[in-house]
Amino acid sequence: MPAALSGWLHAFRIYTHPRVLGMLSLGFSAGLPLLLVLGTLSFWLREAGIDRSTIGHLSWIGLAYGFKWVWSPLVDRLPLPLLTHLLGRRRAWLLLSQVAITIALIGIASTDPLQNLTHTVFFALAVAFASATQDIALDAYRIEAVAPRLQGAMAATYQAGYRMAMILASAGTLWIAAAVDPSEATYEYAPWRIAYLSMAGFMAVGIITTLIIREPDVPVTRLISENENRAREAIAHWHLNKRLTQLLAWLYGAMIAPFRDFIVRHGGQALLILALIAVYRISDVVMGVMSNPFYVDMGYTKDEVATVSKVYGVIMTIAGAAIGGVLTAKIGIMRTLFLGAVLSAATNLLFVWLAGRGHDVTGLIFTISADNLSAGIASSAFIAYLSGLTNSAYSATQYALFSSVMLLLPKFIAGFSGDFVDAYGYASFFAGTALLGLPVLILVWLAGRAKFETEDSPAHLK
């Protein structure tokens, strides 16, 4: 066997590590809620007759993911009564959030948006908040569970599970709704109720996995203790009572020290890194809000969209995630990030082409396949990049900050997507989302150059 081929086959063996394999089902648990309150919900709302502008504005529900850094210090450090003692700090928060997601999904299923849109939005917000909390705990678990050399593989299997869940949340939900829908010509609430109740049942995958896995053995580090002691000494000059001093020192260690640590470690590059994080997924996120309304308006049925997403989307997503994990190990994170950014922007142009063809199932297959392949590659590299930026002492809080920054600007802009489509049409909208990816390429190049210069510097090599 040629040495090069043997090297690639050996690289793929990292996916046999037990904790790497375990991330498949945990990634599934994380990916299931997302589209149920964004993409799939927009299909339901559009079929119910809700206007595109309102659907676009309701995508701001996703901003809950963009502000999770606000409560991430609590998830990182605050013990839950009884649960933390029984399961550990990561698994306790995972279980609590997964149960909350299940209950909130049942709430969405029990509400017809055509009759009471306010109640639907309330339960969707609850799902988003609980799902964001699950992400905080799960990202910390993923970073703490294995050594840095396995983070790319962890990211890939996480993405594979995540994307499979997203396919189930989109294609699976549409399939179930279509199977019990008496007529595609008119809107019926009952099929959507059954579909969303089914999705709530699939959250059992995450709950069972959380009860089975072992808690990472990562005690409170000396860095955390030192930061809190330093804060305690400073607060002592204020002559406060002991209980209040302890509380303020804990708050400093949990909420301020993680952000200070990031700035101190990265110095002048901190703003460049945050800028890259803020825009890396902008093309996909902004485009994704209008994809399902686009399918409805182009005349695709629930069965057609579900079938294409299920068969071709799953295959290409898993392939993309696996390729992204291996590329990260073989050519490096920054080069894979650049490739992912190019592909993400380019595949959005395929939707421009599809918009000009109207109802074309073959075109839909090609477009969704290419879009999912590029998303898998980009996501695996991006997750590995974010994981490498975190300090293990503050993994949950810092990763929550990064993933929040990643979503804030794209989600805000996406809220106006329906207004843009109403004014200029789908083709112009998709072309615009591709152009949004151009600044990403510049920032990846700048961040990569800064990273390589730092690694090659004499101070770094000492």
N, C-alpha and C positions, 0 to 999 in steps of 0.2 A: 504494500500500500504506500503511495507517495507520502512523503513526510508532511507536506502541506495539508493533504486531506486528513491524515491521522491527527494533525494538530487541531483541525476544526472539529473532528469527531470527539476528541478529548475535551474540547471547550464545551460541547453540549452536555457532557456528563455532570456539569454543575447542577443541572435540573433534577438530578436524582437525590439530592440532599433532602432529608425528611422535612426540615423547616421550610425549605424552598417549595416543596410539594404542598405543604400545608397552606401556603399563601394563596393557593388556587381557590380554596373555598372561602377564605377570609376576604380575598379580593371580590369574590362573588357577592358576599354580604355587603361590601362597600358599594359595589356598582349597581345593585338592584334599585335602591330608592331614587337615584339621580333622575333618570328619565321619567319616572312615574310622577314627578312633580314638575318636569320641564317638557321634554320632547313628546312623550306619549300623552301627557295631559293636554298639550297643545292640539294634538290630533283630535282628542275627545272634545275639547272646547270648540274647535273649528267645525266639527261635525254637528255639534249642538247649536251652531249658528252664532257663536260669539265672534265679534269682528276681529280682524287681524291686529288692529291697533291695540285693543285691549289685551290680546294674547301676548303681544310684544311687551307691553308694560308688566304683565304678570310674570314675565321671565325674571323680573327683579326679585322674585322669591329666591332665586339662586344666589342672591347677595348674602344670604345666611352663611354660605360657604366662604364668602369673602371676608366675613367679620369674625370667623371662628378664633382668630388670634386673641380676641377680647377675653374669651372664657377658657382658652387653652391652658393658662397657668393653673386654673383650678383642676382641670382634668389631669394635668401633669403631677400635681402635688397633693390635692385634697383627697383624703381617704373617704370612702363611702361606708356608712355604718353597716356592719356585718359582712357585706359583699367583699370589701377589701381584705378583711381577715380570712375569708374563705377562699377567695380566688386570686388575690394580689391586685396591685393598683391598676395594671393595664386591663386585665380580664374583667375586673369589676365594672369599669367604665364601659367596656365593650358590651357586656351583657345588658347593662342598664339602657344603653342607647339602642341596642337591637330590639329589646322589648318595646321601647317607646316608639320606634319606627313601625313595628307591627301594629300597635294600637292605632297610630295615626293613619296608616294605610286603610285600616278597617273603617276609620272615620271618613276618609275620602270616598270609599266604596259606598258608604251609607248616605251620600249626599249627591243630588242631581244638580249640576252647575247651572242648568237651564232654569231651575226653580229657585235655587239659593246659591248663587256664585260666591257670596261672602263666606258661607260655611266651608265650601270647597277650598277657598283660599286659606282659611284658617288652618284646616287640617294639612294642607300642602306646606304651609309654613312650619307646622309642627314636625312633619317628616323631614324637611330640610334642616331644621335645627338639630334634631336627633341624629340625622345622618352626618352632619358636620361634626358632631360630638364623637360619633363612631370613628370618623376619619382621623380625628386627633389622636385617639387612643390607639388605633390600628397603625398609623404611621409610626408612632413611638415604638410599638411592639416590633414592627418590621425592621426598624433601624437597630434596635437593641438585641434582636433575636440571633443575628449571625454576624460574622466578621465582615469587614469592609469589602473583601474580595468577592463576597457572595451577594453584595447589594444589587448588582446589575441583574443577576438571576432572580433575586427576590422581586425586583421591580417588574421583570418580565412575566413571572408567574402571577404576580398580583394583577398585572394588566390583563393577562389572559382570563383570569377569573372575573375581573371587573368587566371586561368587554363581553364575556359570555352572559353575565347578568344583565348588561345593558341590552343585549340582543333579546334576552328573555323578556325584559321590561318593555321593549318596543315590539318586536315581532311576536313574541309569545302572547303579550297582552292583546295585540290586534288579532291574532289567530283565535284566541279564546272568545273575544268579543264577536268576531265574524262568525264563528261556529254556532253561536246561539242567537245571532241577530236574524229576526224573521225577514228583514228587508234592508238592503243597502241603500234603497232610495229615500228612506225616511230615518229620522233620528229616534233611537230607542235608548232609554236609560238602563234598563235591566241587563243587557249584555256587558256594559261597562262595569256595572256593579259586580257581576260574577267574575269578570277579568281581574279587577282590583282586589277582590277577596282572595283570589288564587295567588296573586303576587304577595299578599300579606302572609300567606301560608309558606311561601318559599323563603321567608326570612328565617325559618327554622334551620336552614343550612348554616347560617352564621351563628345562631344561638347554640346549636349542638357542637360546632367546631370550637367555640369559645369555652365550652365546658370541658372539652377534651384536651386542648393544647396546654403546654406547661408555661408558666409565667417566666419571662426572661429574668435571669439572675443579675440584675443591675441595681445595686444598692445606691443610696444617696451618696454622691461622690464627695471627695475632699473639697473640690472646688465650690460646691454648693454650701458646705459647712463653713468654709472660709469666707464666702461672700456674706452669709448671714451673720457670722461673728463680727465681721467688719462693720456691717450695718448696725448691729446691736451696740457696738462700742460708740459709734457716732451718735446714735439715738440716746445713749446714756447721758450725754451732755444736756439733753432737754429736760432731764429730771422728771420723767414720766414714771407711772407705776410699772411694776414688773410685767404684769399681764399685757398691758398696752405695748410695752417695748418689745416683747416677744412677738406680738401680732404684727407690728410694723416691720420687724426684721424678717419675719416669714414672708410678708407681702413683697418686700424688696427682693428677697431671694427667688420668689415665684414669678413676679410680674415685671420687674425692672432688670434684674441681673441677666436674664436670657438675651434681651435685646442689646444690652450694653456689651455682652460677651461677643455677639456677632459683629458689632461695629469695631470693637477693639481688635478682633482677630483679622478682619478684612481691611480695616483702615480705609484708605482712599478708594478702594475697589468696591466698597459696600454699596454705594449708590449705583454703580454700573451693574452690579449683580442684581440688585432689586429692580432696576429698569428692565433687564433682560427677563427676569421672572414675571414682571408685570405684563409683558406683551407677547411672550413666547406662544401662548395658545390662543391668541386673539382671533386669528382667522377661523379656526374651528369653532370656537365658542360663539362668536357672533353669527356665523353661518348656521350653526345647529338649531337655533331658535326657530328659524323659518323653514327648515327642511321638511318637517311634517306638514305644515300648512301648504307648502309647495306641492307635496305629493297629492294632497286632497284636491287642490285647485287644478292640477294636471290630469285629474280623473283616475288616478291609481286607486284601486280598492284596498281595503284592509288586508285581504288575503295576498294580493300581489306584493305589497310592501313588506308584509310579514315573511313571505316565502323568500324573497330576494335577500332580505336582511338575515334571515335564519341560515339559509344554505351558504350563500356567498359571503355574507358579512362575517359570520363566525369563523369560517376557514381563513379568510384574509386577515382578520384581526389577530387570531392566535399566531398565524404565520408572521405577521408584522411585529408582534410583541416578542416572539422568540428571536427573530432576526435582530431586533433592536438590542436585546440582551447580549447576544453574541457579538454584534458589532461594537457595543460598548466595551466588551472585554478585549476585542482584537485591535480596534483602531482608536479607541479612546472615547471618552464621553463627549468632548467638545466637537469632534468631527461628526459623530453620530447626531448630535444636536443640530448641527448645520444641515446635514442631509435631511433630517426630519422636518426642519423648518421649510426647506425648499419643496419637499413633497407635499406638505400640508397646504401651502399656498397654491401650488400647481393643481392639485386635485380639486380645489374649489372652482377652477375654471371649467372643469368637466360639467359642473352644474349649469354653467352658462350655456354650454353646448346642449345639455339635456333640455333646458328651458326652450330652446329653439326647435326641438323635435316633438314636443307635446307628449302624448301618451305613447311611450316606447319602452316596453319591458326589457328588451335587450340592452338598450342604452342605460336603463336603470341598474341592471346587473353590473355592467362595466363601471359605472360611476360609483356605486356603493362599494364595489370590490376594491377599487383603487383608493377610495377615501378611507376605508377601514385599514388597508395595508399601511398607508402612510401614517395614520393615527397611531397604530400599534408601534411602529418604529419610533416616532417622535415621543410618545408617552413613556416608553421604557427608558429612553435616554434621559428624558427630563426628570423622571422620578429618581434615577440614579444620581443625576447632577444635584438635585435638591438634597438628597440623603447625604451626599458628601459634604455639603455645606454645614451640616448640623454638628453641634457639640453634643456628645452622648449624655452629658450632664443635664442638658435642656432639650432633649430630642423632641418631645411632644410640643413644647411651646415654640421652638424655633421652626420646626417643620410646618406647624400651623400658620406661623407668620408668612412663610414662603408660599404656601398653597393659597393663603388668603390674598396675598399680593397678586398672585397669578390670576385670580378670578375677578378682582374688584373692577378694574377698567374694562375688561371684555364683557362682563355681565352688565355693567352700566350702559355701554354702547349698544349691547344687544337689546336693551329695553326699547330702543327706538327703531328696531329692525322692521317692525310691522308698518310704521309710518313711512319708512324709506321705500318699502315694497309698494305701498299704496301710491306713492308719488312717482316712482321711477320704474317699477316693474322688477320681476325676479332676476332677469339677466344682468341688469345694472347692479343689483344688490350683490349677486354672487361675484361679479367682477370686482366690486369694491372690497369684498372680504379677502380676495386674493391679494389685492394691492396692500391691504393692511399687514400682510406678511413681509413686505420688503424691509421695513425698519428692523424686523427681527433678525434678518440675516446680518445686518451691520452690527447689531449688538452682540450676536453670537461670536462674530469675528473679533470684535474688540475684547470681549470677555475671555475668549480663548487665547488671544495674544497676551493679555495681562496674566493669565494663569500660567502659560508656558514661561514667560519672563520671570515670574515669581519662583517657579520650580527650578529654573536654571541659575538663579542668583546665588552668589557665594554664601550669603547668609542662610539660604535654604538648604544648601548642600553640607553645611557644617554638622 
